[in-house]
Amino acid sequence: MRAVLIAVAALLAVPALAQSSSTDVQPPTQAVAIRPPPGTPNTPSTPAASSVVVDRDELMRQLASINEKLAQASGRAKKDKQLQKVLDDARAELKEVGRQVSSAPPARMEPPREPPRAPPPPQPTVQPITEAMLRSLVAAIRNEPFADDQLAVLEEAVPTQYFLVSQAQQILRHFNMSKDRLKAMRLLRPRLVDMENSFKLYEAFEFSNDKDELKRILASPTP
């Protein structure tokens, strides 16, 4: 494309070199943009507002013809009539090229497309503790005679498991004191997977102050 623009500029200068006063040929005011092959990245050097689309083969044929006639004119510089005839023909063809460029539709320069973004990694699927493992955990809690030991068993199990509210209810039944059930809830809260059912946990507490504390535990953010 750069070579085409240079050739057009050179041809426009010929009338001045031949000392012709004719001004019927006007240089095109828009850059000629040849469509690149599919897959060729867009070049930002040519503004979209000053680009047009023309038939490249036809334009190159006309420019080749003009170059040939100007070459003949150079060899006949002393023969004014023949030179004038050749130059007139060249001007006529050059004017037609300018008309095509001027009347061509603006080139549609599409902005570079961003590469598609990789989809986010899938979130790990959280599965609650299996019923078999839950029975083993409840049995281990029940086998401990003291509440502190029962809480120690639960504390050891919760980091590797998730629980449904219904499963948490089964665990709470094995703590006799409400204060111990509240301690157990503090351990279970970050591992609950169905918080929409958390209202069922209030059934494990009788006194309003215990329920208020449970409300605060459930409202605490998950770490």
CNS distance restraints for C-alpha pairs under 8 A (distance, minus, plus):
assign (resid   1 and name CA) (resid   5 and name CA) 6.43 0.50 0.50
assign (resid   1 and name CA) (resid  32 and name CA) 7.44 0.50 0.50
assign (resid   1 and name CA) (resid  33 and name CA) 6.90 0.50 0.50
assign (resid   1 and name CA) (resid  34 and name CA) 6.50 0.50 0.50
assign (resid   2 and name CA) (resid   6 and name CA) 6.27 0.50 0.50
assign (resid   3 and name CA) (resid   7 and name CA) 6.18 0.50 0.50
assign (resid   4 and name CA) (resid   8 and name CA) 6.27 0.50 0.50
assign (resid   4 and name CA) (resid  60 and name CA) 7.98 0.50 0.50
assign (resid   5 and name CA) (resid   9 and name CA) 6.20 0.50 0.50
assign (resid   5 and name CA) (resid  31 and name CA) 7.55 0.50 0.50
assign (resid   5 and name CA) (resid  32 and name CA) 7.16 0.50 0.50
assign (resid   6 and name CA) (resid  10 and name CA) 6.18 0.50 0.50
assign (resid   7 and name CA) (resid  11 and name CA) 6.24 0.50 0.50
assign (resid   7 and name CA) (resid  63 and name CA) 7.82 0.50 0.50
assign (resid   8 and name CA) (resid  12 and name CA) 6.27 0.50 0.50
assign (resid   8 and name CA) (resid  63 and name CA) 7.85 0.50 0.50
assign (resid   9 and name CA) (resid  13 and name CA) 6.64 0.50 0.50
assign (resid  10 and name CA) (resid  14 and name CA) 6.94 0.50 0.50
assign (resid  11 and name CA) (resid  94 and name CA) 7.84 0.50 0.50
assign (resid  12 and name CA) (resid  27 and name CA) 6.66 0.50 0.50
assign (resid  13 and name CA) (resid  17 and name CA) 6.61 0.50 0.50
assign (resid  14 and name CA) (resid  18 and name CA) 6.25 0.50 0.50
assign (resid  15 and name CA) (resid  19 and name CA) 6.23 0.50 0.50
assign (resid  15 and name CA) (resid  20 and name CA) 5.31 0.50 0.50
assign (resid  15 and name CA) (resid  21 and name CA) 7.78 0.50 0.50
assign (resid  15 and name CA) (resid  22 and name CA) 7.69 0.50 0.50
assign (resid  15 and name CA) (resid  87 and name CA) 7.78 0.50 0.50
assign (resid  16 and name CA) (resid  20 and name CA) 6.00 0.50 0.50
assign (resid  16 and name CA) (resid  21 and name CA) 7.88 0.50 0.50
assign (resid  24 and name CA) (resid  95 and name CA) 7.68 0.50 0.50
assign (resid  25 and name CA) (resid  91 and name CA) 6.62 0.50 0.50
assign (resid  25 and name CA) (resid  92 and name CA) 7.82 0.50 0.50
assign (resid  25 and name CA) (resid  94 and name CA) 7.15 0.50 0.50
assign (resid  25 and name CA) (resid  95 and name CA) 5.18 0.50 0.50
assign (resid  25 and name CA) (resid  98 and name CA) 7.80 0.50 0.50
assign (resid  26 and name CA) (resid  95 and name CA) 7.10 0.50 0.50
assign (resid  26 and name CA) (resid  98 and name CA) 7.07 0.50 0.50
assign (resid  27 and name CA) (resid  98 and name CA) 6.37 0.50 0.50
assign (resid  28 and name CA) (resid  98 and name CA) 5.24 0.50 0.50
assign (resid  28 and name CA) (resid  99 and name CA) 7.78 0.50 0.50
assign (resid  28 and name CA) (resid 101 and name CA) 6.47 0.50 0.50
assign (resid  28 and name CA) (resid 102 and name CA) 6.10 0.50 0.50
assign (resid  29 and name CA) (resid 102 and name CA) 7.19 0.50 0.50
assign (resid  30 and name CA) (resid  50 and name CA) 5.22 0.50 0.50
assign (resid  30 and name CA) (resid  51 and name CA) 6.06 0.50 0.50
assign (resid  30 and name CA) (resid  52 and name CA) 6.98 0.50 0.50
assign (resid  30 and name CA) (resid 101 and name CA) 7.14 0.50 0.50
assign (resid  30 and name CA) (resid 102 and name CA) 6.87 0.50 0.50
assign (resid  31 and name CA) (resid  46 and name CA) 7.78 0.50 0.50
assign (resid  31 and name CA) (resid  50 and name CA) 5.99 0.50 0.50
assign (resid  31 and name CA) (resid  51 and name CA) 5.21 0.50 0.50
assign (resid  31 and name CA) (resid  52 and name CA) 6.72 0.50 0.50
assign (resid  32 and name CA) (resid  51 and name CA) 6.03 0.50 0.50
assign (resid  32 and name CA) (resid  52 and name CA) 5.67 0.50 0.50
assign (resid  32 and name CA) (resid  53 and name CA) 6.72 0.50 0.50
assign (resid  32 and name CA) (resid  54 and name CA) 7.14 0.50 0.50
assign (resid  32 and name CA) (resid 101 and name CA) 6.87 0.50 0.50
assign (resid  33 and name CA) (resid  51 and name CA) 5.60 0.50 0.50
assign (resid  33 and name CA) (resid  52 and name CA) 5.59 0.50 0.50
assign (resid  33 and name CA) (resid  53 and name CA) 5.63 0.50 0.50
assign (resid  33 and name CA) (resid  54 and name CA) 7.30 0.50 0.50
assign (resid  33 and name CA) (resid 107 and name CA) 6.97 0.50 0.50
assign (resid  34 and name CA) (resid  53 and name CA) 6.26 0.50 0.50
assign (resid  34 and name CA) (resid  54 and name CA) 6.77 0.50 0.50
assign (resid  34 and name CA) (resid  55 and name CA) 7.81 0.50 0.50
assign (resid  34 and name CA) (resid  56 and name CA) 6.43 0.50 0.50
assign (resid  35 and name CA) (resid  53 and name CA) 7.13 0.50 0.50
assign (resid  36 and name CA) (resid  40 and name CA) 6.02 0.50 0.50
assign (resid  41 and name CA) (resid 112 and name CA) 7.20 0.50 0.50
assign (resid  42 and name CA) (resid 109 and name CA) 7.56 0.50 0.50
assign (resid  42 and name CA) (resid 110 and name CA) 7.47 0.50 0.50
assign (resid  42 and name CA) (resid 111 and name CA) 7.25 0.50 0.50
assign (resid  42 and name CA) (resid 112 and name CA) 6.41 0.50 0.50
assign (resid  46 and name CA) (resid  50 and name CA) 7.41 0.50 0.50
assign (resid  46 and name CA) (resid  51 and name CA) 6.92 0.50 0.50
assign (resid  47 and name CA) (resid  51 and name CA) 6.62 0.50 0.50
assign (resid  48 and name CA) (resid 106 and name CA) 7.78 0.50 0.50
assign (resid  48 and name CA) (resid 107 and name CA) 6.60 0.50 0.50
assign (resid  48 and name CA) (resid 108 and name CA) 6.76 0.50 0.50
assign (resid  48 and name CA) (resid 109 and name CA) 5.45 0.50 0.50
assign (resid  49 and name CA) (resid 106 and name CA) 7.20 0.50 0.50
assign (resid  49 and name CA) (resid 107 and name CA) 7.95 0.50 0.50
assign (resid  50 and name CA) (resid 106 and name CA) 7.27 0.50 0.50
assign (resid  51 and name CA) (resid 106 and name CA) 5.61 0.50 0.50
assign (resid  51 and name CA) (resid 107 and name CA) 5.10 0.50 0.50
assign (resid  52 and name CA) (resid 101 and name CA) 6.99 0.50 0.50
assign (resid  52 and name CA) (resid 104 and name CA) 5.79 0.50 0.50
assign (resid  52 and name CA) (resid 105 and name CA) 5.58 0.50 0.50
assign (resid  52 and name CA) (resid 106 and name CA) 4.14 0.50 0.50
assign (resid  52 and name CA) (resid 107 and name CA) 4.31 0.50 0.50
assign (resid  53 and name CA) (resid 101 and name CA) 7.90 0.50 0.50
assign (resid  53 and name CA) (resid 104 and name CA) 6.05 0.50 0.50
assign (resid  53 and name CA) (resid 105 and name CA) 6.22 0.50 0.50
assign (resid  53 and name CA) (resid 106 and name CA) 6.36 0.50 0.50
assign (resid  53 and name CA) (resid 107 and name CA) 5.18 0.50 0.50
assign (resid  54 and name CA) (resid  59 and name CA) 7.45 0.50 0.50
assign (resid  54 and name CA) (resid 100 and name CA) 7.38 0.50 0.50
assign (resid  54 and name CA) (resid 101 and name CA) 6.76 0.50 0.50
assign (resid  54 and name CA) (resid 104 and name CA) 6.37 0.50 0.50
assign (resid  55 and name CA) (resid  59 and name CA) 6.16 0.50 0.50
assign (resid  56 and name CA) (resid  60 and name CA) 6.04 0.50 0.50
assign (resid  57 and name CA) (resid  61 and name CA) 6.14 0.50 0.50
assign (resid  58 and name CA) (resid  62 and name CA) 6.31 0.50 0.50
assign (resid  59 and name CA) (resid  63 and name CA) 6.20 0.50 0.50
assign (resid  59 and name CA) (resid  97 and name CA) 7.04 0.50 0.50
assign (resid  60 and name CA) (resid  64 and name CA) 6.05 0.50 0.50
assign (resid  61 and name CA) (resid  65 and name CA) 6.31 0.50 0.50
assign (resid  62 and name CA) (resid  66 and name CA) 6.28 0.50 0.50
assign (resid  62 and name CA) (resid  93 and name CA) 7.02 0.50 0.50
assign (resid  62 and name CA) (resid  97 and name CA) 7.47 0.50 0.50
assign (resid  63 and name CA) (resid  67 and name CA) 6.13 0.50 0.50
assign (resid  63 and name CA) (resid  94 and name CA) 7.87 0.50 0.50
assign (resid  64 and name CA) (resid  68 and name CA) 6.20 0.50 0.50
assign (resid  65 and name CA) (resid  69 and name CA) 6.35 0.50 0.50
assign (resid  66 and name CA) (resid  70 and name CA) 6.15 0.50 0.50
assign (resid  66 and name CA) (resid  90 and name CA) 5.32 0.50 0.50
assign (resid  66 and name CA) (resid  93 and name CA) 6.97 0.50 0.50
assign (resid  66 and name CA) (resid  94 and name CA) 7.31 0.50 0.50
assign (resid  67 and name CA) (resid  71 and name CA) 6.11 0.50 0.50
assign (resid  68 and name CA) (resid  72 and name CA) 6.41 0.50 0.50
assign (resid  69 and name CA) (resid  73 and name CA) 6.26 0.50 0.50
assign (resid  69 and name CA) (resid  86 and name CA) 6.13 0.50 0.50
assign (resid  69 and name CA) (resid  87 and name CA) 7.53 0.50 0.50
assign (resid  69 and name CA) (resid  89 and name CA) 7.96 0.50 0.50
assign (resid  69 and name CA) (resid  90 and name CA) 6.54 0.50 0.50
assign (resid  70 and name CA) (resid  74 and name CA) 6.29 0.50 0.50
assign (resid  70 and name CA) (resid  86 and name CA) 7.16 0.50 0.50
assign (resid  70 and name CA) (resid  87 and name CA) 6.95 0.50 0.50
assign (resid  70 and name CA) (resid  90 and name CA) 7.10 0.50 0.50
assign (resid  71 and name CA) (resid  75 and name CA) 6.73 0.50 0.50
assign (resid  72 and name CA) (resid  76 and name CA) 6.50 0.50 0.50
assign (resid  72 and name CA) (resid  86 and name CA) 7.67 0.50 0.50
assign (resid  73 and name CA) (resid  77 and name CA) 6.03 0.50 0.50
assign (resid  73 and name CA) (resid  82 and name CA) 7.78 0.50 0.50
assign (resid  73 and name CA) (resid  83 and name CA) 5.25 0.50 0.50
assign (resid  73 and name CA) (resid  86 and name CA) 6.23 0.50 0.50
assign (resid  73 and name CA) (resid  87 and name CA) 7.09 0.50 0.50
assign (resid  76 and name CA) (resid  80 and name CA) 7.88 0.50 0.50
assign (resid  76 and name CA) (resid  82 and name CA) 7.29 0.50 0.50
assign (resid  76 and name CA) (resid  83 and name CA) 6.26 0.50 0.50
assign (resid  77 and name CA) (resid  83 and name CA) 6.27 0.50 0.50
assign (resid  78 and name CA) (resid  83 and name CA) 7.93 0.50 0.50
assign (resid  79 and name CA) (resid  83 and name CA) 5.97 0.50 0.50
assign (resid  80 and name CA) (resid  84 and name CA) 5.90 0.50 0.50
assign (resid  81 and name CA) (resid  85 and name CA) 6.22 0.50 0.50
assign (resid  82 and name CA) (resid  86 and name CA) 6.21 0.50 0.50
assign (resid  83 and name CA) (resid  87 and name CA) 6.04 0.50 0.50
assign (resid  84 and name CA) (resid  88 and name CA) 5.98 0.50 0.50
assign (resid  85 and name CA) (resid  89 and name CA) 6.30 0.50 0.50
assign (resid  86 and name CA) (resid  90 and name CA) 6.22 0.50 0.50
assign (resid  87 and name CA) (resid  91 and name CA) 6.04 0.50 0.50
assign (resid  88 and name CA) (resid  92 and name CA) 6.16 0.50 0.50
assign (resid  89 and name CA) (resid  93 and name CA) 6.34 0.50 0.50
assign (resid  90 and name CA) (resid  94 and name CA) 6.00 0.50 0.50
assign (resid  91 and name CA) (resid  95 and name CA) 5.93 0.50 0.50
assign (resid  92 and name CA) (resid  96 and name CA) 6.39 0.50 0.50
assign (resid  93 and name CA) (resid  97 and name CA) 6.36 0.50 0.50
assign (resid  94 and name CA) (resid  98 and name CA) 6.25 0.50 0.50
assign (resid  95 and name CA) (resid  99 and name CA) 6.15 0.50 0.50
assign (resid  96 and name CA) (resid 100 and name CA) 6.23 0.50 0.50
assign (resid  97 and name CA) (resid 101 and name CA) 6.26 0.50 0.50
assign (resid  98 and name CA) (resid 102 and name CA) 6.00 0.50 0.50
assign (resid  99 and name CA) (resid 103 and name CA) 6.05 0.50 0.50
assign (resid 100 and name CA) (resid 104 and name CA) 5.87 0.50 0.50
assign (resid 126 and name CA) (resid 162 and name CA) 7.36 0.50 0.50
assign (resid 126 and name CA) (resid 193 and name CA) 7.62 0.50 0.50
assign (resid 127 and name CA) (resid 162 and name CA) 6.56 0.50 0.50
assign (resid 128 and name CA) (resid 161 and name CA) 6.70 0.50 0.50
assign (resid 128 and name CA) (resid 162 and name CA) 4.50 0.50 0.50
assign (resid 128 and name CA) (resid 163 and name CA) 4.79 0.50 0.50
assign (resid 128 and name CA) (resid 164 and name CA) 6.21 0.50 0.50
assign (resid 128 and name CA) (resid 193 and name CA) 7.22 0.50 0.50
assign (resid 129 and name CA) (resid 133 and name CA) 6.42 0.50 0.50
assign (resid 129 and name CA) (resid 134 and name CA) 6.29 0.50 0.50
assign (resid 129 and name CA) (resid 161 and name CA) 5.69 0.50 0.50
assign (resid 129 and name CA) (resid 162 and name CA) 5.57 0.50 0.50
assign (resid 129 and name CA) (resid 163 and name CA) 5.79 0.50 0.50
assign (resid 130 and name CA) (resid 134 and name CA) 6.09 0.50 0.50
assign (resid 131 and name CA) (resid 135 and name CA) 6.14 0.50 0.50
assign (resid 132 and name CA) (resid 136 and name CA) 6.44 0.50 0.50
assign (resid 133 and name CA) (resid 137 and name CA) 6.17 0.50 0.50
assign (resid 134 and name CA) (resid 138 and name CA) 6.12 0.50 0.50
assign (resid 134 and name CA) (resid 167 and name CA) 7.63 0.50 0.50
assign (resid 135 and name CA) (resid 139 and name CA) 6.06 0.50 0.50
assign (resid 136 and name CA) (resid 140 and name CA) 6.22 0.50 0.50
assign (resid 137 and name CA) (resid 141 and name CA) 6.27 0.50 0.50
assign (resid 137 and name CA) (resid 153 and name CA) 7.93 0.50 0.50
assign (resid 137 and name CA) (resid 154 and name CA) 7.59 0.50 0.50
assign (resid 137 and name CA) (resid 157 and name CA) 7.65 0.50 0.50
assign (resid 138 and name CA) (resid 142 and name CA) 6.05 0.50 0.50
assign (resid 138 and name CA) (resid 170 and name CA) 7.94 0.50 0.50
assign (resid 138 and name CA) (resid 171 and name CA) 6.30 0.50 0.50
assign (resid 138 and name CA) (resid 174 and name CA) 7.80 0.50 0.50
assign (resid 139 and name CA) (resid 143 and name CA) 6.14 0.50 0.50
assign (resid 140 and name CA) (resid 144 and name CA) 6.81 0.50 0.50
assign (resid 140 and name CA) (resid 150 and name CA) 7.85 0.50 0.50
assign (resid 140 and name CA) (resid 153 and name CA) 7.09 0.50 0.50
assign (resid 141 and name CA) (resid 149 and name CA) 7.90 0.50 0.50
assign (resid 141 and name CA) (resid 150 and name CA) 4.85 0.50 0.50
assign (resid 141 and name CA) (resid 151 and name CA) 7.72 0.50 0.50
assign (resid 141 and name CA) (resid 153 and name CA) 6.24 0.50 0.50
assign (resid 141 and name CA) (resid 154 and name CA) 7.17 0.50 0.50
assign (resid 141 and name CA) (resid 174 and name CA) 7.37 0.50 0.50
assign (resid 142 and name CA) (resid 150 and name CA) 7.33 0.50 0.50
assign (resid 142 and name CA) (resid 174 and name CA) 6.53 0.50 0.50
assign (resid 144 and name CA) (resid 149 and name CA) 6.00 0.50 0.50
assign (resid 144 and name CA) (resid 150 and name CA) 5.62 0.50 0.50
assign (resid 145 and name CA) (resid 149 and name CA) 7.36 0.50 0.50
assign (resid 145 and name CA) (resid 150 and name CA) 7.61 0.50 0.50
assign (resid 146 and name CA) (resid 150 and name CA) 6.36 0.50 0.50
assign (resid 147 and name CA) (resid 151 and name CA) 6.12 0.50 0.50
assign (resid 147 and name CA) (resid 175 and name CA) 6.91 0.50 0.50
assign (resid 147 and name CA) (resid 180 and name CA) 6.87 0.50 0.50
assign (resid 148 and name CA) (resid 152 and name CA) 6.17 0.50 0.50
assign (resid 149 and name CA) (resid 153 and name CA) 6.37 0.50 0.50
assign (resid 150 and name CA) (resid 154 and name CA) 6.44 0.50 0.50
assign (resid 151 and name CA) (resid 155 and name CA) 5.96 0.50 0.50
assign (resid 151 and name CA) (resid 180 and name CA) 7.84 0.50 0.50
assign (resid 151 and name CA) (resid 183 and name CA) 7.71 0.50 0.50
assign (resid 151 and name CA) (resid 184 and name CA) 6.52 0.50 0.50
assign (resid 152 and name CA) (resid 156 and name CA) 6.23 0.50 0.50
assign (resid 153 and name CA) (resid 157 and name CA) 6.45 0.50 0.50
assign (resid 154 and name CA) (resid 158 and name CA) 6.16 0.50 0.50
assign (resid 154 and name CA) (resid 184 and name CA) 7.46 0.50 0.50
assign (resid 154 and name CA) (resid 187 and name CA) 7.70 0.50 0.50
assign (resid 155 and name CA) (resid 159 and name CA) 7.44 0.50 0.50
assign (resid 155 and name CA) (resid 187 and name CA) 6.48 0.50 0.50
assign (resid 157 and name CA) (resid 161 and name CA) 6.69 0.50 0.50
assign (resid 158 and name CA) (resid 162 and name CA) 7.02 0.50 0.50
assign (resid 158 and name CA) (resid 187 and name CA) 7.02 0.50 0.50
assign (resid 158 and name CA) (resid 188 and name CA) 6.78 0.50 0.50
assign (resid 158 and name CA) (resid 191 and name CA) 7.09 0.50 0.50
assign (resid 159 and name CA) (resid 191 and name CA) 7.92 0.50 0.50
assign (resid 161 and name CA) (resid 191 and name CA) 7.07 0.50 0.50
assign (resid 162 and name CA) (resid 191 and name CA) 4.77 0.50 0.50
assign (resid 162 and name CA) (resid 192 and name CA) 6.01 0.50 0.50
assign (resid 162 and name CA) (resid 193 and name CA) 6.65 0.50 0.50
assign (resid 163 and name CA) (resid 167 and name CA) 5.97 0.50 0.50
assign (resid 163 and name CA) (resid 168 and name CA) 6.39 0.50 0.50
assign (resid 163 and name CA) (resid 188 and name CA) 7.51 0.50 0.50
assign (resid 163 and name CA) (resid 191 and name CA) 5.91 0.50 0.50
assign (resid 163 and name CA) (resid 192 and name CA) 4.96 0.50 0.50
assign (resid 163 and name CA) (resid 193 and name CA) 6.17 0.50 0.50
assign (resid 164 and name CA) (resid 168 and name CA) 6.32 0.50 0.50
assign (resid 164 and name CA) (resid 192 and name CA) 5.72 0.50 0.50
assign (resid 164 and name CA) (resid 193 and name CA) 5.81 0.50 0.50
assign (resid 164 and name CA) (resid 194 and name CA) 5.96 0.50 0.50
assign (resid 165 and name CA) (resid 169 and name CA) 6.22 0.50 0.50
assign (resid 165 and name CA) (resid 192 and name CA) 6.56 0.50 0.50
assign (resid 165 and name CA) (resid 193 and name CA) 7.76 0.50 0.50
assign (resid 165 and name CA) (resid 194 and name CA) 6.52 0.50 0.50
assign (resid 165 and name CA) (resid 195 and name CA) 7.37 0.50 0.50
assign (resid 165 and name CA) (resid 197 and name CA) 6.33 0.50 0.50
assign (resid 165 and name CA) (resid 198 and name CA) 6.18 0.50 0.50
assign (resid 165 and name CA) (resid 200 and name CA) 7.45 0.50 0.50
assign (resid 165 and name CA) (resid 201 and name CA) 7.19 0.50 0.50
assign (resid 166 and name CA) (resid 170 and name CA) 6.60 0.50 0.50
assign (resid 167 and name CA) (resid 171 and name CA) 6.56 0.50 0.50
assign (resid 168 and name CA) (resid 172 and name CA) 6.24 0.50 0.50
assign (resid 168 and name CA) (resid 188 and name CA) 7.15 0.50 0.50
assign (resid 169 and name CA) (resid 173 and name CA) 6.48 0.50 0.50
assign (resid 169 and name CA) (resid 201 and name CA) 6.51 0.50 0.50
assign (resid 169 and name CA) (resid 204 and name CA) 7.32 0.50 0.50
assign (resid 170 and name CA) (resid 174 and name CA) 7.46 0.50 0.50
assign (resid 171 and name CA) (resid 175 and name CA) 7.70 0.50 0.50
assign (resid 172 and name CA) (resid 181 and name CA) 5.70 0.50 0.50
assign (resid 172 and name CA) (resid 184 and name CA) 7.10 0.50 0.50
assign (resid 172 and name CA) (resid 185 and name CA) 7.96 0.50 0.50
assign (resid 172 and name CA) (resid 204 and name CA) 7.11 0.50 0.50
assign (resid 173 and name CA) (resid 204 and name CA) 7.44 0.50 0.50
assign (resid 175 and name CA) (resid 180 and name CA) 6.15 0.50 0.50
assign (resid 175 and name CA) (resid 181 and name CA) 5.77 0.50 0.50
assign (resid 176 and name CA) (resid 180 and name CA) 7.33 0.50 0.50
assign (resid 176 and name CA) (resid 181 and name CA) 7.60 0.50 0.50
assign (resid 177 and name CA) (resid 181 and name CA) 6.42 0.50 0.50
assign (resid 178 and name CA) (resid 182 and name CA) 6.17 0.50 0.50
assign (resid 178 and name CA) (resid 205 and name CA) 6.58 0.50 0.50
assign (resid 178 and name CA) (resid 210 and name CA) 7.17 0.50 0.50
assign (resid 179 and name CA) (resid 183 and name CA) 6.35 0.50 0.50
assign (resid 179 and name CA) (resid 210 and name CA) 7.89 0.50 0.50
assign (resid 180 and name CA) (resid 184 and name CA) 6.16 0.50 0.50
assign (resid 181 and name CA) (resid 185 and name CA) 6.17 0.50 0.50
assign (resid 182 and name CA) (resid 186 and name CA) 6.35 0.50 0.50
assign (resid 182 and name CA) (resid 210 and name CA) 7.71 0.50 0.50
assign (resid 182 and name CA) (resid 213 and name CA) 7.71 0.50 0.50
assign (resid 182 and name CA) (resid 214 and name CA) 6.71 0.50 0.50
assign (resid 183 and name CA) (resid 187 and name CA) 6.69 0.50 0.50
assign (resid 184 and name CA) (resid 188 and name CA) 6.26 0.50 0.50
assign (resid 185 and name CA) (resid 189 and name CA) 5.68 0.50 0.50
assign (resid 185 and name CA) (resid 214 and name CA) 7.69 0.50 0.50
assign (resid 185 and name CA) (resid 217 and name CA) 7.42 0.50 0.50
assign (resid 186 and name CA) (resid 190 and name CA) 7.82 0.50 0.50
assign (resid 186 and name CA) (resid 217 and name CA) 6.37 0.50 0.50
assign (resid 187 and name CA) (resid 191 and name CA) 7.89 0.50 0.50
assign (resid 188 and name CA) (resid 192 and name CA) 6.41 0.50 0.50
assign (resid 189 and name CA) (resid 217 and name CA) 7.22 0.50 0.50
assign (resid 189 and name CA) (resid 218 and name CA) 6.48 0.50 0.50
assign (resid 189 and name CA) (resid 222 and name CA) 7.73 0.50 0.50
assign (resid 190 and name CA) (resid 222 and name CA) 5.24 0.50 0.50
assign (resid 190 and name CA) (resid 223 and name CA) 6.99 0.50 0.50
assign (resid 194 and name CA) (resid 198 and name CA) 7.27 0.50 0.50
assign (resid 198 and name CA) (resid 202 and name CA) 7.96 0.50 0.50
assign (resid 198 and name CA) (resid 218 and name CA) 7.68 0.50 0.50
assign (resid 201 and name CA) (resid 205 and name CA) 7.86 0.50 0.50
assign (resid 202 and name CA) (resid 211 and name CA) 6.26 0.50 0.50
assign (resid 202 and name CA) (resid 214 and name CA) 7.45 0.50 0.50
assign (resid 205 and name CA) (resid 210 and name CA) 6.31 0.50 0.50
assign (resid 205 and name CA) (resid 211 and name CA) 6.21 0.50 0.50
assign (resid 206 and name CA) (resid 210 and name CA) 7.28 0.50 0.50
assign (resid 206 and name CA) (resid 211 and name CA) 7.52 0.50 0.50
assign (resid 207 and name CA) (resid 211 and name CA) 6.43 0.50 0.50
assign (resid 208 and name CA) (resid 212 and name CA) 6.09 0.50 0.50
assign (resid 209 and name CA) (resid 213 and name CA) 6.30 0.50 0.50
assign (resid 210 and name CA) (resid 214 and name CA) 6.18 0.50 0.50
assign (resid 211 and name CA) (resid 215 and name CA) 6.13 0.50 0.50
assign (resid 212 and name CA) (resid 216 and name CA) 6.48 0.50 0.50
assign (resid 213 and name CA) (resid 217 and name CA) 6.30 0.50 0.50
assign (resid 214 and name CA) (resid 218 and name CA) 6.16 0.50 0.50
assign (resid 215 and name CA) (resid 219 and name CA) 6.14 0.50 0.50
assign (resid 216 and name CA) (resid 220 and name CA) 6.21 0.50 0.50
